[in-house]
Amino acid sequence: MLYLVPTPVGNLEDITLRALRVLKEVPLIACEDTRTSGVLLDHFGITTARTSYHDHNERHKAPHLIARMEAGDDIALITDAGTPGISDPGFYLVRACHEAGIPVVALPGPTAFVPALVASGLPAERFVFEGFLPAKKGRKTRLLSLQAETRTIIFYESPHRLTRMLEQLKDAFGEERPAAVARELSKKFEEVRRGTLAELLTHYGAQEKVRGECVVVVAGSGREPRALPDESEEDA
């Protein structure tokens, strides 16, 4: 059996009792980064054997994990933070388990976009989760496809790309579109800042350095799509 075990996005107290039990009982934990996961596991005195499983080795590693589960071992999959498979490794192994007839159990638990959404004050009854925009080519195309989206839109973004992203969102959705940026969720310096896209761009553009992984929540559209500025290159 494969267990998908969510881990805290910041505050270690957010782990569930069930997650701790599973991580102690399985013979093997597959970690996105064994060093990062080691901080969590050592904190709770979990000595279970660990192996790496990440974006760069999943196709090579998955068959070995499948073979162990077919032999009778249960395996827990964890990522550096949050729920496996949500903008993190997990999908490929889950699909391989289904193809091999191996049961998959997904534990409920921490994920970054839910607290960001509910704390944003933007409509939460209907939303679309976009995860990370393409790092290079394809960003403008993705945003163009979302111009008429009426549901609240949720993105993940790295802190060093936040200002660039807010600029692109402003161009795509208009400077007055309501939005929120949530960062350092569940940590000491947690921040959820609301405003228009123009206001958020002004604020974070003035920061010397933005810290912490970011969740950007943008209100849905109530208007017709707008034209984006011409660019010499799609992602200039």
N, C-alpha and C positions, 0 to 999 in steps of 0.2 A: 504494500500500500504506500502511496505517496501522500504525505501531509504538506499542505501549503500553510506555512506558519507566519503570520504577520509579526513584525518586530517594531518597536517604538521608532517614531520619526524624530525623536529628540529625548523626551523625558523617559527614563528607564522604567518609571512606575507605571507606564501605560501598557506594559505587557500583561497578558491575561494569565490566570492560574492554569487554564487548560493548555496554553502555549508552553508554559514552563514544564508541565507534566509530560507533554509529548516530547519536548526536546530532551528531557532526561531519560525517557523510556526507549526511544528509537535507537537502533545500533549505529546509525550514521546520520550526520547533518550535512547537507550540501549547502555551502555558503557562497554568496556572491564574492565576498572577500573574507578569507579566514581570519585575517588580522583585525578587520573591523568588527566582524561578528564575535571575535574572541573577547573584546571588551565587554559585550553584553553577556556572553556565556560565562565568562570568568566571574563577572559581578554576581551572578546567581548560582555560582558553584556548580555549573553544568560541565561535566567532563566527557561527554559523549564525543566519539571520534568525529572528525571533520574532514571534508574534502571540498575543493573549490569547484564552483559551477557558475560560469558567467558568460557574457555575450561572446567572448572570444574562444571558448572551449566547449560550448554546449553541444555542438554536433558531434564532437569527438567523445565527450563525456557521457552524453545521454545513454548510448547503448550499454555502457558499463553499469550505470545506475539501474537501467531496466533489467539487466541480467541479475543484479543483486536482489531486486524486488521479486523477480520471477523465481529466485531461489528461496524466497521466504522472508527476506529482510524488509522491514519498514524503513522508509527514508523520509526525513523532514527537509523541506527546501525553505531556506530563508534568504532574504536579500539584506543589503546594508541598512535599509530602513523601509518600513511600510509593508505592503502586501505583495508577495511575489506575483508577477504577471501584469502588474499595473505600472507601466513604464519601467519595468525591471525584468530580468530573466525569469522564465517560468513557462511561457506559452509552449515552447518547443517540447519541453519535457512532459508537460501535461498532455499534449496531443499524442506524444509517443506512448504514454501510459494508456490512453484510451485505445489506441491501435493495438496494444499488446494485451488488452483486457485487464489491466491493473487498476484497481479502485483508486480514486483520487478524492481526498477529503480536504476542503478549504476551510480553515478556521477563520471566524470573524475576528477583526482586530484593527489595529491602527492603519490609517492611510491618510495622506496629507490633504487630498482635495476635499474630503467631506467637511472637516472642521473649517477649512478656508471658505467653503461655500456658505455654510450656515452662519459664520461670523461676518460675512461680507455685507449682509443686509440686502443683498440682491435676491430676486425671486429664486426660490429653491425647489418649487414643486415640479419644474421641468427644466432640465439642463442637459448639455452635451459636453462630454469630456474629450478634449483634443490631445492631452498629454503634451509632449515636446513638439514644437514645430521643427521641420527639417533644419538641420544645422546650417546648411548652405543653400543649394538649389531647391526650389519648391516652396519656399516660405510665402512668397507673394501669391502663388497659385492657391495655396491652402487658404490664405486669408480671403482671397477673392471668392472662394467657394462658400465662405461663411458670412458674407456681407448681408444676406437676407435671412440669416438664422434668427428666429424669434426667441429661442430658448437662451437662458444664461449659458455662457461659454466659459469653460475652465481650461487653462493652460498650465503647464509646468515650464519653468525657465531657470537657467543657471544665473547666479548673481551677476557675473561679468557680462552677460548678454541682456540684462533686464532693460537698460536704457534704450538699446537698439530695438528691442521688441516693442516697448511702449511707443516708440516713434512709428514703427510699422503699423501697430494697432490704431494709432491716431490717424494715420493716412488712410487706412482701410475702413474704419468705422466712424470716423469723425471725432474732432477734438472734444465735443461735449458728451460723448457716450459715457455713462456712469461705469465705474469699474472699482476694483479693489486689488491691492497687492498684499498677500499674506506671506510672511517669512519668519524663520526661526520658530516655527510652530511647536508648542509645548515646551520651549526652552525659556531660559531666564529673560531674554530680550525679545520675546515674541512680539510681533507687530502685525496689525491688520489696518492698513491705511486705505481709506475710501476717498474718492474724488472723481472728477472727470479724467479722461485719458490725458488731456493737456495738463491738468494739475498734477497728476502722478508723474508725468514726464518731467515737469519742472522740478518737482521735489527730488526725485531720484537722480536726475541729471546733475543736480547740484551736489550730490554726495561724492566725497572723495573715493569711497569704496563701499559697495553694497555687500553685506554679508548674509550668508544663509541661503539655502535653496528656496526658490520663490514659487508661489502659486498665484497666478493672475486670473481674476474672475471678472468677466466683462458682461454687462447687461445685453440682452438680446435686442435685435433690431425692431423698430416700429416703423421704419421708413423704407423707401426703395433703395436698392444698392447704389453706392456712389462710385464714381470713377477714381482710380488711384493715379497718382502722379506718374508721368512717364519716367522711366529709368533706363539708363544706358545698358544696365545689366539687371537681371531679375532681382538679385539680392544685393545690389550695391548699397 
